[in-house]
Amino acid sequence: NPLSMDVGDGILTAGWNITLTSTTLTAGGHTLPTTATTVQTTPTDTCDAGSTCVLATNAISYPYIVPAAASAPTATKLFNAANTTGSGNQKVTPTFTLAIPANSFIGTYSSTYTITLSSGP
């Protein structure tokens, strides 16, 4: 499913990063592989309606594997804006893909995702 993130004017010339980390998807004592969640293609980046912006120049390679472990590992860059790009109100929309092995336990799996928007290329 897509997840849209609005990024605003507050971080202009230094560029910015969207980083992500997660815990392993679990249902009871059962887990999915730590590589189960990915972003296969470059997220879309659009100016908000009625706004003027300089779209981000993103240097991240895809597919992107969402980092996961029992305790969330160090976050990695999901999307970034190079120096002097990414100014103005814009929306970044990644589409996440979840791979569920055929022999997975039937249940309701949950995970905690931490998404951070920070200054810097």
N, C-alpha and C positions, 0 to 999 in steps of 0.2 A: 504494500500500500504506500502511496505517496505521503510524505510528511512535509508540509510547507513551513519554512522559517522566514519570518520577516527580519531583514537586517536594515538598520537605519543609518542616519547621518552621523551618529556619534563618533564613529571611527572612520576618518577620511583618508588622509594621505599615507598613513603607515600600513594600509592594507588590513586584512583581518583573516581569521581562521575559524572554521567550525570544526570542532573536534568531537569525537564520540568514543565511548567505551560502554561495556555492558557486562552483566553477569550471565552465566550460562543459563540457557532455557531449561527449566526443571519442572517436573511433575512428580511430586512425592520424592522418591529416591532415584527417579529416572531422569536422564539428561539427554539433550540433543548435542550433536558435535559442536565444538567451539567455533567452527567455521560455517555454521548453519545459516547465518544471516549475512547477506551481501548487498551491495549496490552495484549492479551490473554495468550501468551506463552513467555517463556524466549527468549530474543533476541539472535541471533547467534553472536558469537565472533570468528573471524578468523584472523590469521596472514596475513598481506599484502604479496602479491606474492614477492618472492625473499628476504623476510625479516625474521629475527629470532625474536621471541617474547616469553614472558611468558604470556599466556592467563589470563585474569581477572578471579578471583574467585568472583562471583557475589552473594550477599546475599539478593537480592530483591525478594519478593514473587509476583507471578502472579496468576490471572490476575491483571493488574495494571490499575487503572482508572486515566486518565489524568485530573488533577485538572482544573476546569473551573469556571468562574464567569464573571459578567459584567465587572469588573476590575479584571485582572488576580490575582488569589490568590497566596500565597506562593508556590514556586516550591517544588516538592517532587522528591525523587530519582527514576529514571527510570531504572538505571543500575549502578553498582559500581564495583570497583576493590579493593579487600582487600589489606591491607598493604603487600608489597613485590610482588604483582601480577600486571598484566596489563602493563608490560614494553614492549617496542618495538612498532613497527608500527602494529596496528591491526584495524580491522573494526568491529564495533558493528552495527547490523542491526535489529532494532525492526520492527514488522509488526503491524500497527495500524488497529483497527476495528472500524467502525462507525455504531452505531445502530440508525436507523431512524424510529420513531414511524409511524404507518400506517396513523394516522390522521394529519401528519405534513403538514404545508403550503408548497405548491409547489413554489420553488424559488431557487436562488443561495445563499447558505449560506457561510459566511466567518467567520474566527477567526484568531487571532494572537497567534502564538506559540512562546515561548521563551525556547530555549534549551541551557543549560550551561554545559561546561566541567570544572571541578574544582578539585584541589588537595585535597586529604584526603580520608580516607576510609568511 
